[in-house]
Amino acid sequence: MTTATRVNKAGDQMATFYIEHEYWFAVFQLVLAMLGMGATLTLRDFKEILFEPKAVTSGSLIQLLLVPAVAFMFIHAFGIAGGVAFGIALIAAIPGGTTSNIFTHFARGNVALSITITALTTIACLVTTPLILEFLIAQYMPDDFIMPRGQIMTEIALNLLLPLAAGMVYLRLFPRSAARFSKWCVRGSLLGIILIIIGSSMSGRLDVNMFGVNNMLTIILLILVLAVSSWLVCRTLRLSSIDSTAIDMEVVVRNINLGIMLKASLFPAVVGEPDPVGDMVLFSLLFYGVVQMIIAVGLISWGRHKNRAIILGHNAAV
């Protein structure tokens, strides 16, 4: 057996192993991400609900109402169907990602507000995610399709909320090591994402040509419209610049970790069987994840410029 043959055989074995265990790869990266987030949260982080109810309520409603509305508009206006429609629906149905809190800090936005909205929408998604999914894409599914609400709620409770609570307990019991614990959990989650990308690529499930340039442009346009819509609503409500920055970041940076786990649960990969719908859902999520990071860098630059004068004025007054 030649070296090239051995390499190809090993690659096939790794691809098969990934397909057989895709769900657990997805669970691994999500659980670690939520443990890491929980290890940075205390009940005091929810004080923004009392001190800034307008900003918290506005940010949460933008997440839960405006984002699905924009997704609904895209799906209908562009005649999107199949895996891409389900991917966009998943993106709209999941809450903001934990990375948004870090990016809000870099953009000199209201970090406490960002953390509060992330935590609230994460808890709320136990109920809102299956409802938003059913609202957005149920009509595009086969007549015998039934939205698995119970399954989605169970997955979120076990793999999202439970690790989040466990991380908060860890911070409470071991405050000195919590920051280091959170950092390693986040690194492990990033490793999980990398393994998913590698495994999906080796198994032929990330096909750029099949996904198409038009779908890529649609995802990019979706992110831009979400960012502009959030900014317009915050401006209409006359929220402060630092609050607006936090909300904009929450809207753009989604919890793609949760989306990937739900995809693996709802569209499980099977060795030897093609799954074009599931593959399109996965590509939509991963491509959004890449583009959201690029857009977030732009929001950071804009936010730092916009909020610098406000922060300097506040410090001078103090």
N, C-alpha and C positions, 0 to 999 in steps of 0.2 A: 504494500500500500504506500503510495507516494505521500510526501508531506502535504501537498495541496489537498489530496483526498482526505487525509486525517483532519486538516483544518476545516474543510467543508462539513465533514461528518460531525466534528465537535460543534460547529456553528448550528447545524440542524438540531443536534441534541439540546443545545442551549435554548434555541427558539421554541422547541417542543416543551421544554421545562417551563419556559415563561408562559406559554399559552395555557398550560395545564394549571398554573398557579397565578394567573394574572390578577384574580380577585385579591389574593393575599398580598401581592406586591402593592396593590392599591390601598389596602387596609393598613399595611405597614407604614407607608408614607403619610397617610392621613392621621393615624393615631399619634405618630411621633410629632407631627406638626401641631396637633391640638394639645398634647402634653406640654410642648414648648410654650405655646400661647398661655395655657393655664398657669404655668409656673411664673408668669409675669403679672398675673391678675390677682387683685384682692377685692373684697367687697367695697372698699373705699373708692375703687376706680369707677363705681357706678354713681358717685356723688354728683356727676354732671347732670343726672336726671333731675336733681333738685335745684342745682345752681343755674343751669342753662336749659330749662325744659323746651324752649322754643327751638334751639339748635338741635337738641337730641331728637325731638319729635320730627322736625323737618328732615333731618338726615335719615332717620329710620324710614319715614314714609317715602322719601325719594328712592331708597333701596327697594322697598317692598311694593311700590306702586308705579313709580316713574320708569324704573329699569324694565319691568315686565311689559309696560305699555310701549316702550321703544322697541323691544324685541317683537311684540305683536305686530307693530307697524312694519318692521323689516320683513317678517315672515310673509305677511300679506301683500305688501307693496312690491316685493321682488319675486313673489311666487315661489318662495323657498319651500322645499319639501324634503322628505327622507331624513338621512342622518344629519345633514347640515341644519335642518329645522330643529331637530331634537337637540343638537349641540348648542344652538343659540338659545333654545328654551332652557337647557340646563344652566348655561351661563347666567341667564336672567333669574333663575330660581334659586341659585346658591348665594350665600351672603358674601360680604366683602372678605378679603383675605387678611391674614395676620400681618403680611408684609406691608399693608397699607399704613399700619401704625408707625413702622420704621420710616417709611417714605414721607409720612406727614411730619415727622421730626426733622428730616432733612430739608423739607420745604418750609420749615418754620411755621407750621400750622398748629392747630389746637390738638395736641397729642391726646390729652385726656378725653376730649370729645370723640376722637377717632377710636380710641380703645372702647369707650362706652357703646358707640354705635356698632362696632364689630361684635362685641359681646352680646348686645341685645338682639341683633339680627341673626347671630349664630344660634341663640336659644330659640328665637321665633321660627327659624327655618324648619324646626321639627314639624310644624304645622303648615307653614307657608310654602315650602318646597313642593310637596305633592300637589297642592292646590294650584300653584302657578304652572307647573308642568301640565296638569290636566287642562287648564284654561288655554294654554298656548298651543299644544300639539295633539290633544285628544282627537280632534276632528281629522287629523292627517293619518291616524293609525287605522289598521284594519277594523272592520265592523265588530269582530270578536275580541278586540283588544280591550282589556280592562286595566286602568291605571293602578299599579300595585301600591296603593297608599300605605297599607300596613307594612309592607316590606321596606318602603322608603323611610318611613318613620322609625322602624326598628334599626335600620342601618345607621341613620343619623344619631339616634339615641346611644347606640353601642359604640360607634366608631368616631363620633364627634363630641357629643355632650359629656359622655362618661370620661373620656380622656381629659377633656377640658376641666372637669371637676377634680379629677385625680391630680392634675397639674397644680390647681389652686390649693389642694390639700398639701401637696409636697411643699409649696412655698410657705404655707402656714407652719408646717412641722420642721422644715429644714431651710430657713430663710438664708443662711450663709452660703449654701451650695446651690440655691435655686437658679441663680443667674447662669452658672456653669452648666447645670442640668438642662436649662432651657436652650442654651447655645448648642449643646450636643444633640438635643432632640431635633432642633431645626436643621442641623447638618445632616442628621440621619434621614430626615424627611427629604432633603434635597438629593441625597444619594438615592432614595427610593424613586424620585422623579426621573433621575438619570437612568436608573435601571429599567424603568418603564419605557423610556424613549428608546434605549438600546434594544430591549426585548421586542418592542413593537416593530422597530426597523428591521431586525434580523428575521422576524416572522413575516415580513412583507406587508404589514398592516398600516404602515405610514407611506402611502403612495402619493407623492406630490402631484403627479400627472393626473391621477384619478380625482384628487380633490379639486384641482383646477385653479387657475389664476383668478377667475371671476369670484369664486368662493372666498379666496384669500382677500380680495379687495372688499368683499362684503363684510368680512370680519373686521378689517381695518376701519371701514366706514362706520360700523356699529360702535366701535370703541370711541371714535371721534364724536359721534352724535351723542353718546352717553355723556362724555365729558362736557360738551357744549350745553346740553340740556340741563345737567346738574348745575353748571355755572349760572345759567339764565334763571333757574328757579331760586337759587341762593341769592342772586342779585335782586330778583323781584321781591323776595321776603326780607331784603335789607339785612341779611346776616353779615357779620363782620368778615373781613378778609381772611383772618386766620381760621375762623369757623368754616368758611366756604372752601378753603384749601383742604381741610380735613374731610369734608363731605365729598368733594370732588375725587379725592384719592380713594375713599371708600367705594365710590361708584365704579371707578375704573378698575381697581385692583380686586378681582374676584377670588374666591376660595377655590381655585382650580383643583386643589387636592381633593376636595369633596366631590367635585364634578367627575373626576377620574374614577373615584371609588364607586359612585353611583352608576357610571357607565359600565364598569366591570360587573356590577351586580345585575343591572338590567339587560345588558348585552354581553353575556359571558362568552369568551372565545372558546372555540372547540377545535382541537387538533384535526387538521385535514378538511375542515369545513369553512368555506369562505363566509365572511360576515361583512358585506359592504356597508350596511347601515351602521353597525357598531364601529367600523373602522373610520367612517366619516365623522361620527360623533367624537371619537378619540382625537382625530386630527383637528377638528374644530376647537376642542378644549386646549390642546397643546399649542396650537397656533395662536389662539387668543392669549394664552399664558406668556408667550414670547413677546407679542406685540404690546401687551399691557405694561410690560417692563420698560419698553422703549418710550411709550407715551408717558409713563410715570416719571421718567427722567426729565422729559419736557415740563411736566407739571412741577417737579421739584425746582427746576431753574426759574420758572415763572413765579412760583410761590415765594422763593427766597428773595427775589427782586421786589415783589409786591408787598411782602410782609415785613421787610427789613425796616422801613421807615416807621411802621406801626410799633414794632418791638422796641426800636430805639427811643421813640417818643414815650412809650410806657415806662421804660427804664429810667428815662430822664425825670419823669413825673414822680417816680418812686424815690 
